[in-house]
Amino acid sequence: MNQPVLLLTLALASLVSIAPARAVDEYNTAPGLTAAGAPLGLHGVDPVAFIELGNRLDGSAAYTGTHDGVAYYFSSQDSLDKFQGSPERYVPQFGGFCALGVSVNKKFDGDPRFAAVEKGKLYVFLNEGVFNAFQKDRAGTIRKANANWKQIRHAAANSL
């Protein structure tokens, strides 16, 4: 093996060894990495604003926080500080996958344009039609999704 290839191989191996251990498709993230070195969750929307303000605000890379190997953008330093103090309170449920999809054992994209906060927890949905279907049985959908998530959390999305 020539020296440049060997150096590249060693560099990639070192990155893999320091990367957080995550199961395939455990989180719904954008392809690529943020400047924080982690993939972006919730399409760059501030999860704290959803829960604290009941409003969808775009986040900024200037206010980036990470949790469990996923980067989230925030609209302000205050939102970032709240997240860093209690990230489990603010991350979207089901790894940011569509809650209705999880209720039927699927991992569909969760689009923050279609979201709901129930009992202080953030749920996202594939699209408007799916979000409207959720409205018909919010508690039942969440109950089924909670039960199913235990089984599919670590499964690859394309295997479901």
N, C-alpha and C positions, 0 to 999 in steps of 0.2 A: 504494500500500500504506500503510495507516495505521501510526502509530508503534508501538503495542503489538505488532502482527503483525511488523513489521520487527525490533523488538528480540528477539522470541522466535525468529525465523528466524536472526538473528545468533548468539544464544546457543546454539541447537542446532547450528549450523554450527561453532562453536568447539569444542563437545564432540566432534563427529565428528572434527575435525582432531586432537584430542589423544588420542582413543581408540586403543588398540593395534590394529594391523592384524592381523586374523584372518580366515581363510576362513570361509565359511558352514559351520556344523556341524563345525568342526574339533575342537571340544571338546564333551563332553556336560555341559551346565550347566543349573542351574535357571533358570527365567524370572526376569527382574528383575535388580536389582543389589544387591550388598552395600554396606555403609557404605564399603568400600574403593573403590567405584566400578566394580567388576568383577562379572560373574556368578559364582555359587557352583558349584564343582565337587565331585564325590564326595559329593553330598547332605549336605555339612556334616560328614562323618566324617573323622577325623584320619588322613591317609595314612601318617604316620610311625609311628603306633601299630601299624598293620597290619604294616609291615615290621620294625620294631624289636622289638615285643612279641608279634607274631602275634595281635593282639587288635583287635577293632573297638570304638573309643571315639568317642563323639560329640565333635565339636569345639565350640568356643565362639567367638562373634564377638569376644570379648575378645582372642583369639589368632588373628589373621587374617594370612595371608601371601598374596602374589600371585605368579604365575608365568605369563608369556606371556598376560597378559590374563585370567586365571582366578583367582578368590579361593578359598582353602582355609582351613578352620577347623581349629584344633588344640586338643588337650585340655590343653596346658600350654605354658609359655614355653620349656621344654626342647625340646619337639617343634617348636615354631615356629623356634627357633634352628637346629636340625638341618636343617629344611627350607630355611631361608634360606641355609644354608651349601652346600647341594647339592640344589636342587629337582629336577633331572632324575632323581636317585636315587629320589625318593619319589612323583612324580606317577604316577597310574594309566596303564597302557599303553593305546594306541589312543585317547587323548584322553578316557578314562573310558567309552568305549562298550563294550558287551558283546563280550568276546573271541571267543566262539563265533559271534556275529553277524558280526563282522569276518571270520572265517574263511570265511564264505559270502557275502562282499561286501555286508553290511548294517550299518547303524548303529542298533543297538537300545540302549535305556537300559541303563546298567550300574548295578545296584543293589548297594551295598556290603554288604548282608546276605548276598550270595552272591559271595564273593571267594576268591581263592587267591593265595598268594605263591609264585612259582616262580623259583628262582635270583636271589632278591633283587628281583624285579619284581612289581608288584601288577596283578592282572587281576580285572576285575569282570564279572558276568553278569546277564542279564535277570531270571532267576527260578530257583527251585530245580530245576525240570526241566531247564533249560538247563545249570545248574551240574553236575547229575548226568551229563548227556551229555558234558560236558567231561572228567569223571573217567575216562571210558572211553578217551580218547586225548589226554591232556594235551599231550604233546610235539608230536603231529601238528597239533592245533588251533592251538597257538601258532605253529608253523612256517607254516601256511597263513595265519593272521591277519597275521603279519609281512610275508609276501609281498603280501597283498591291501591292507594298510594303505598301502603306497606308492602304490597306484592310486586308493584311495577317500578318502584323508585330506582332500583339499580339496573333495570332492563334498558337495553337500547331501544330508542323510539321506533326504529324500523323493524324491530322484532315483534312488535305488538300488533 
